[in-house]
């Protein structure tokens, strides 16, 4: 019996050791309250800045939506130009007159003036452009059906529409006004290069006369000779 107790006392610590070690490893160390309270100031500043920017963007969106500067939804009585252009126009009897190639708008009021219809031709080649006043067109089912008061015969003999050239924007400078003239940018050849006569002195001024540089023969008597009117010296 005593041997059994001794054996149990020896084996029991070894049996409990793995469980104790596992429990110790699974437990997380307690965080220091002081370290837990510390935060990164740069991260907090970046987060606050991002939050402020998002709030400012949302405020701007709401302001633009309520300002009336933009339209947000197409009404039931409004048409898209994409629906109107290339739409087929028919005569009162259902005969096709042609397709709408362009639209004419009032530059001041923005209202529709006329629709330009291509009449005749083949696949757009050789067709004539005529303009039909917008109020004379009946547009049904979102421009899927457009009817004109013109008949096919009237459209064939109608005069062609005359387009004008597009005007330049007011105050736009032309190329000639923007670029200075070549004559103003480049100095004249005569002004840039001095005359040859001014740069080079005259030959007569640079070189003294031969008579001025060399003394006359009579001015210096030769050695041993007496000057005129004197007797030669005796030895």
Residue, then its C-alpha position, 0 to 999 in steps of 0.5 A: x500500500x505504501x508503495x502504491x502511494x509513492x508511485x502515485x505521488x511520482x506519476x501524478x505531477x508528470x500527468x498534470x504537467x502537459x495540462x498545466x503547460x497547455x493552460x499557460x500557453x493559451x492564456x493571453x498576457x494581461x495588457x498594461x492599462x497605460x500601454x492600452x491607453x496610448x494611441x498614435x497621434x498621426x493615425x488619429x489625425x489622419x482618421x479625423x482628416x478623412x472623416x472631415x473630408x467625407x463630411x464636406x463632400x456629402x455637404x457639397x453634394x447636397x448643396x449642388x442637388x438643392x441649388x437648381x444648377x443641375x437637372x436630376x431626372x428626365x420628365x415624361x414629356x422630355x425627349x433625348x436628342x439621341x432619340x430624335x436624330x436618325x429617326x424616320x419622318x413619315x408623310x401623313x399617308x405613312x410614306x417615308x420622307x427621310x431621316x432626321x440628320x440635325x436639329x436647329x435650336x434657338x441660340x437665345x431661348x434654347x427652344x427647338x426651331x426645325x429638324x433637318x431631314x435628309x431626302x432622296x439619295x442612297x445610303x446618305x449619298x446624294x441626299x438633299x437636306x431640307x428643314x421642317x419647322x419643329x411645330x409641324x412635326x408630330x412626335x409620338x412614343x418617345x420619337x419612335x414615330x415622327x410624322x410631318x405635314x409634308x407629303x413625299x412629293x413636296x419633300x422631293x421638290x422642297x428647297x435645300x436648307x442653307x447652313x451658315x458658317x460657324x462664327x468665332x467666339x467673341x474676343x478670340x484672337x486670330x493667328x495673325x494678331x497672336x504672332x508678331x510680324x517677321x520684320x519686327x522680330x528680326x533686325x534689318x541686315x543693315x542695322x545688325x552688321x556695320x559697314x565694312x568701311x566703318x570697321x576697316x580704317x582707310x589705307x592712307x590713315x593706317x600707313x604713314x607716307x614713305x617720306x614721313x617715315x624715312x629722313x631725307x638723304x641730305x639731313x644726315x651727312x655721311x661719316x668723314x664728310x663735312x657738311x656743306x660750307x665747312x672744311x674737312x677736319x685735318x688729322 
